[in-house]
Amino acid sequence: MIKVAVPLFKDRVSPHFGASPKVLLVMIEGGVIQSEATWDVGGESPMEIARRLASLGIQYLICGGIHRTPKEWLIRSGITVIDNQKGIAKEVISNLSKNMERRKIEEVHELK
């Protein structure tokens, strides 16, 4: 199961990480979204929000822009940061989950 977080501005990917404490949290398995919830993770700074997301066990962060310091901290914490994204958050996640499943299939074929 893969845990993905997307900071929100209404129903869209927030243009900048840290601008909103509201986050769409999604669980993906086998390229399919299994569950989703919108949470207010709190935090008054991008680093505080990053720490809270890490404590939730997030594996992927999809965001718009992000400052270097929180991005590097997230990466060092084992979280894959997919930045410079825009659009409706659920659509962006759906595309990510399809791409993840496609890569798994390609990797299986490469092993044969």
C-alpha positions in Angstrom: 0.0 0.0 0.0 1.4 3.4 -1.0 0.6 6.6 1.0 0.4 9.8 -1.1 -0.2 13.3 0.2 -1.3 16.3 -1.9 -1.5 19.8 -0.3 -4.8 21.4 -1.4 -6.1 24.7 -2.5 -9.9 24.0 -2.7 -9.9 20.8 -4.9 -6.6 21.6 -6.7 -3.0 20.9 -6.0 -1.8 23.9 -3.9 0.5 26.1 -5.9 3.1 26.1 -3.2 3.9 23.6 -0.4 3.3 25.1 3.0 0.6 27.6 1.8 -2.2 25.3 3.1 -2.3 22.8 6.0 -5.2 21.1 4.2 -4.0 17.8 2.6 -5.6 15.1 0.5 -4.2 11.7 1.8 -4.6 8.7 -0.5 -3.8 5.0 -0.2 -3.0 3.3 -3.5 -2.6 -0.4 -4.0 -2.2 -2.2 -7.4 -2.6 1.1 -9.2 -6.0 1.6 -7.6 -7.0 4.2 -5.1 -8.2 2.3 -2.0 -9.1 5.1 0.3 -8.8 8.9 0.5 -9.4 11.5 3.2 -8.9 15.3 3.5 -7.1 16.3 6.6 -6.0 19.6 8.2 -2.5 18.6 9.3 -1.9 21.9 11.0 1.5 23.5 11.1 2.5 27.1 10.7 5.5 26.5 8.5 6.4 24.3 5.5 8.9 22.4 7.7 6.3 21.8 10.4 3.9 20.5 7.7 6.7 18.3 6.3 7.4 16.8 9.7 3.7 16.0 10.2 3.4 14.3 6.8 6.5 12.2 7.6 5.1 11.2 10.9 2.0 9.9 9.0 4.2 7.6 6.9 3.7 9.4 3.6 5.7 7.9 0.8 5.0 10.4 -1.9 4.3 14.1 -1.8 2.7 15.7 -4.9 2.8 19.5 -4.8 3.2 22.7 -6.8 6.3 24.6 -5.9 8.3 23.8 -2.8 11.3 25.5 -1.2 14.6 23.7 -1.2 14.9 23.2 2.6 11.6 21.2 3.1 12.0 19.4 -0.2 15.5 18.2 0.7 14.4 17.3 4.3 11.4 15.2 2.9 13.7 13.4 0.4 16.2 12.6 3.2 13.3 11.3 5.2 12.5 8.8 2.4 9.6 10.6 0.8 9.5 11.0 -2.9 8.7 14.6 -3.8 6.9 15.1 -7.1 6.8 18.9 -7.5 5.7 21.4 -10.1 2.4 19.7 -10.4 -0.9 21.5 -11.1 -4.5 20.7 -11.6 -7.4 18.9 -9.9 -5.7 16.9 -7.0 -7.7 13.7 -7.6 -6.9 13.7 -11.3 -3.2 14.2 -10.6 -3.2 11.3 -8.2 -5.2 9.1 -10.6 -2.6 9.7 -13.3 0.2 9.0 -10.8 -1.4 5.7 -9.7 -1.9 4.6 -13.4 1.8 5.5 -14.1 3.0 3.5 -11.1 1.1 0.4 -12.2 2.4 0.8 -15.7 6.0 0.9 -14.4 5.4 -2.2 -12.3 4.1 -4.1 -15.4 7.2 -2.9 -17.4 9.6 -4.0 -14.6 8.0 -7.5 -14.6 8.4 -7.7 -18.3 12.1 -6.6 -18.1 12.8 -9.4 -15.6 11.6 -12.1 -18.0 
